[in-house]
Amino acid sequence: YEEALAEIARARKIGKDAGEVMELAGLEGRIYKQRFVKSGDMAALKSAVAAYETGWKQSKKSSAWHGVNMVALLHRAAVDGRPVIDAAKVRSLAGEVKQAALAEKAKGYSWADASLGEVAIALGEYELANTAYGAYLKATTDEFALASTRRQLDEIWTRAKSVPDEWQALRDKATWALMSAEKGQVQLEQGELSALAERLQDDRQGYQGLFGSRPVPIEWAIRMIEVGKCIGRI
C-alpha cells in the first residue's frame, strides 16, 4: 500500500491533467478502502472517503464511480454504529450520486447500472437496486468487472454489522454471475455453495436468470467435473 501511495504522489507531481487527477483520487481511495476492509481501521475509511470525495468534486459531481464509493463507505460506517457524518447528509449525497448514475446510464456507460444499483442500496430503494443489478449482471460477461462488483457487495455491504436480506440477495446474484463467467473464480466457505443454491433456487432473477440463461464455457464444465473428483465423504 505504501509503495502504491508513493507512486500516486509521484504521479501527481508529473502532470495536472484534470482527468488524471480524478483517476488518481479514485486509486488512492481504492487503497485506503482495502486497508479498511482488512483492518476495520476508521482512519483508513475516512481517508478513502476523502479521496473519493476529491474525485467526485473534481468531476463536478458527474463521476458515479467516485460518488458511489464515497456513499457506500459513509453508509457502512453508519450501519456499523461509527458514523462519519449524519445519516441525512449521507442520504442527500446518495441522491446526488443517483442522478450522476442515471446520467451515465443514459450515455450507455457499461458500469452505470452497477453504480445505480449500489447507490439504490444506500437509499433503501431495493426494487431499483434489484432491477439495476439484474440488468448489469445479465449484460456483463467480463470476469474482472464481475469480480469487482461482487467484491464490493461482499466486502463493503455484506460484512457490515447489520446485513438486510436484500443486500445478501444481491451479493448472491453477483456470485452466480461471476461463477458462470469464463475464467470466473469465487472462493466459498465449506457448505456455502449449497446454501447459496438453496437461497436462489426459487429466485427467477437469481439461479434461473443468471446461471441458466447464458452458455457455459466447456472449460468451466470440465473444471467442475475435475473439482467434483475431490469431493468425498468420511
Buried (B, 14 or more C-beta within 10 A) or exposed (E): EEEEBEEBEEBBEEEEEEEEBBBBBBBBBBBBBBBBBEEEEEEBBBBBBBBBBBBBBBBEBBBBBBBBBBBBBBBBBBBBEEBBEEEEEBBEBBEBBBBBBBEBBEEEBEBBBBBBBBBBBBBEBBEBBBBBBBBBBBEBBEBEBBBBBBBBBBBBBBBBEEEBEBBBBBBBBBBBBBBBBEEBEBEEEEEEEEEBBEBBEEBEBBBBBBBEEEEBBEEBEEEEEEEEEEEEEE
